[in-house]
Amino acid sequence: MSVSDSSSPSLAAAPPLGSAASIAASVRAGDRSAREVIEVHLARIEQAEPTVHAFNLVLADEARAAADAIDRRVAAGEDPGLLAGVPIALKDNLCTRGIPTTCSSRILEGWRPPYDATVVGLLDQAGAIAVGKTNLDEFAMGSSTENSAFGPTRNPHDPARVPGGSSGGSAAAVAAGFVPISLGSDTGGSIRQPAALCGVVGLKPTYGLVSRYGLIAFASSLDQIGPFSTTVADAALLLDVIAGHDPLDSTSIPEPVPSYTEALGAGVSGLRIGLVTELMGEGIAPDVAARVREAAAALEAAGASVGEASIPAATYGLSAYYLIAPAEASSNLARYDGVRYGLRVDAPTTGEMMTATRTAGFGAEVKRRIMLGTYALSAGYYDAYYGKALKVRTLIIRDFAAAYEQFDLLLSPTSPTTAFRFGDKTADPLSMYLNDVCTIPTNLSGDAAISVPFGSGDDAMPVGVQLLAPALGEVVMLRAAAVLEAAAPPSASAAPAEEVAR
Amino acid sequence: MTALIVTSPSTGAEWEVVIGLEVHAELATVTKMFSGAPNQFGGEPNTNIDPVTLGLPGSLPVVNRAAVELGIRVGLALHCDVRRSTFARKNYFYPDMPKDYQISQFDEPLNVEGWLELPDGTRIGIERAHLEEDTGKSSHQGGDGRIHGAESSLVDYNRAGVPLIEIVGKPDLRSADDARAYVSELRAILVAIGASDGKMEEGSMRVDANVSVRPVGDTELGLRCEIKNVNSLRSLVRAIEFEARRQVDVLEAGERVRQETRHWDEEAGRTRAGRSKEGAEDYRYFLEPDLVVIDPSAEWIAEIAAALPVLPADRRARLASAAGVEPADVAIHVDRGLDDLALGAIDAGADAGRVLTHVEHNLAVDGADALDVAHFTELVRLEIDGKLTATQAKTVLAEMVETGQPPEVIAKARGFEAMDAADLESIVDGVIAAHPDDWAEFVAADDKGKVKKLSGFFTGQIMAASKGQADGRAVNMLLNQRRAGT
């Protein structure tokens, strides 16, 4: 798919029927039918999806049927749950029973999972309605959604620009008003960076807070599922539904989870917040850095104390990440060999069939990372590369632990720049990798972080600021995020809600 | 411990064979190593599977606690140090391995540094015993049945993900017979503790043998070959003996043994080199990020240890000490699971020699383990007291196993009553009188063969006359007295 370089009008829109919380409240109260909710959102999708291309698959019929089932339950006096009738978009690396799940890769061609991811089951139990599977960089490897085998997703704020990635489709679906909430996955910033570039809220939970069962693995020790939303309250609500221990995921934290929604209004009075100096200097665009300083000031004005925090090892995070993640990926993606499911390119011998299948089925970036990872784990190189990266990871964990002794939360940019134009970084993988410099350290430490929209850059594109919290610090993090949300200047290119809510 | 020394026919040089065994045993759990799919042998292809077994995208492994418990049992039974352990991924592409990596324990195994005692008392070191998952099974259609040259291949994933324990022995074995004894003993232990059914023929226990040879007296290990595809104890012995001789031939021809994997060809009775590997395979091991550390608490280990049954070596020692013999002499009694019966009878005062003899020769039958100890004790007592002949005792014992009745009841029903000494004497004298020529020849004979023949003749006549009720030993004694003229 070729993408025009010319600037087009913004397709960004507030969700047509408001937040997930308000939709659920009206459906649960019987004030609005789930079917109506779905029809309004499907209409919005029909309107702008041809340009945005947020979805690999829109589940219109399935969504209507699910909505009717919700309406029958409401009519019968039942409560369908916290997300009753709320349309949601799912990143296409989350397994959905009987529904194609592609990871935006040719290699999974024709595969329909025989089971639902744990989060998909939880959403279903809460009454949410999946309206589609969203586009991503193939196997979640990328920062622009340009690596999708099915063509890129456009940024609704400016269709000539990327939505970020890898969860670009999920971010764009929310920013375009297709759905009020969506799910993405974050391995090195794949929720937060597209959230920032698309002007929506994106939360990466603590590693182990949300089950990974049914999330098709990129890098198992880093992957985490999390919400996109237009409001901090919706992110908390969605987290309420998907967080919690899952016996099917050994790395899932076996602890009860608090209500994230309940604590939201508590403010930041008395909280100590540290601005991460290593993530405010070189490489960070001045307009982005300015918004972050304004966010710090807003937190201070709301009663928090703000100081400078240091994560010295953070600058090595990128290098460590691009060894650890590809190493795990090289192993995780070995199973796509043409033997059992997905694409098979026939050849005279099994070995040749595997090679032909993988050659045809994987895109360039996936191949690059498989090779990087295979190399990093190879005899003679393991200690110098993978082993060294693990040591850096340990240092980053230590640095964060030390910082969190002085601060309750940390603050930084989410992405060094606002959304860039298609093709700007595809020729130079390293410049693309640099997009993740602010987000990667949190994946390496396993902690929580959230990106909150905070005004615009000089190009009128959205800027996101990142709040970072220690493991299981989501409650405090969401309190501060709500304060930033309230204090944020409006995003320059977002259409007023009334225009599309008619 | 016996050593297999290969003597060169040409030079007369003596070579010693050194063997280390790697045994894979399937653990007898209800479900698989990392999922709830059933762990069952056989079944229609691809029926005992689930998303985890097939390594479907998005599926995740969860360690089966029962497999860890059985793994710890094995470790404790092999006197290992049971420790904190982790899983790693062993990466290589193979169609019967669903994820194209095997989850196995690598640098931090569950059990390390133990030993196994052979029936003759030799201790064989155990390097480690770790947990891993089994692979599926490929069958190749067309060609010679191997993957190369096959027209197509079918894969059955029923076995994929079955929990395995790999027990790596140290190169402490010195003969094929000892290797067999080691595997037998290991199997007996695994069965005794309920860890595995140990069925080599179903592949639930598989043995790879690392074999090398060196000049007698050398302490350095020679270059070794790993022999695979050994499916029975008999094959193991044949394969090791073949391989040792092959290596001696190679070395004596002035060549070097190539470190390689060799396959045992049962029909041809020889090992064959596998596909030669260009350099060592690089499995790119790294810590399995989908699993967490297994750190069994001291309490749990103690609980498992307390519940372990008495192991074969201890059972042999126990019975041997009660019977006043060597442990190796009672190996068969323990193998048959009849050591408790023997021990019970000896403790109750039965003659140990007769008890061991009966168990070894007369109780190799189904149902013997259900024999009542008191009845068995009584039988041996009747025999020692001369109330039953050895032949009668054997008959009664067989019927005891079948019916569960006490020996007196069976003996009476069969009319087995001890013959009065005077009655026996009159029968003996009657037979002598009836065969005067034979008797004269017997008394005069000094040729050993002739004595034996005539003794047998008279014993037979006497037995017939007594309708089998005469005690063979008493008859023999009487005949000798009469022959000596006393």
Boltz contact constraints between the chains, C-beta under 6 A:
constraints:
  - contact:
      token1: [A, 95]
      token2: [B, 58]
      max_distance: 6.0
  - contact:
      token1: [A, 115]
      token2: [B, 51]
      max_distance: 6.0
  - contact:
      token1: [A, 213]
      token2: [B, 60]
      max_distance: 6.0
  - contact:
      token1: [A, 214]
      token2: [B, 58]
      max_distance: 6.0
  - contact:
      token1: [A, 215]
      token2: [B, 58]
      max_distance: 6.0
  - contact:
      token1: [A, 216]
      token2: [B, 57]
      max_distance: 6.0
  - contact:
      token1: [A, 216]
      token2: [B, 58]
      max_distance: 6.0
  - contact:
      token1: [A, 220]
      token2: [B, 289]
      max_distance: 6.0
  - contact:
      token1: [A, 220]
      token2: [B, 290]
      max_distance: 6.0
  - contact:
      token1: [A, 221]
      token2: [B, 289]
      max_distance: 6.0
  - contact:
      token1: [A, 249]
      token2: [B, 60]
      max_distance: 6.0
  - contact:
      token1: [A, 250]
      token2: [B, 62]
      max_distance: 6.0
  - contact:
      token1: [A, 250]
      token2: [B, 291]
      max_distance: 6.0
  - contact:
      token1: [A, 250]
      token2: [B, 292]
      max_distance: 6.0
  - contact:
      token1: [A, 328]
      token2: [B, 289]
      max_distance: 6.0
  - contact:
      token1: [A, 331]
      token2: [B, 89]
      max_distance: 6.0
  - contact:
      token1: [A, 331]
      token2: [B, 91]
      max_distance: 6.0
  - contact:
      token1: [A, 331]
      token2: [B, 101]
      max_distance: 6.0
  - contact:
      token1: [A, 334]
      token2: [B, 100]
      max_distance: 6.0
  - contact:
      token1: [A, 334]
      token2: [B, 101]
      max_distance: 6.0
  - contact:
      token1: [A, 335]
      token2: [B, 55]
      max_distance: 6.0
  - contact:
      token1: [A, 335]
      token2: [B, 99]
      max_distance: 6.0
  - contact:
      token1: [A, 335]
      token2: [B, 100]
      max_distance: 6.0
  - contact:
      token1: [A, 337]
      token2: [B, 100]
      max_distance: 6.0
  - contact:
      token1: [A, 339]
      token2: [B, 95]
      max_distance: 6.0
  - contact:
      token1: [A, 350]
      token2: [B, 95]
      max_distance: 6.0
  - contact:
      token1: [A, 354]
      token2: [B, 93]
      max_distance: 6.0
  - contact:
      token1: [A, 377]
      token2: [B, 284]
      max_distance: 6.0
  - contact:
      token1: [A, 377]
      token2: [B, 286]
      max_distance: 6.0
  - contact:
      token1: [A, 378]
      token2: [B, 282]
      max_distance: 6.0
  - contact:
      token1: [A, 379]
      token2: [B, 282]
      max_distance: 6.0
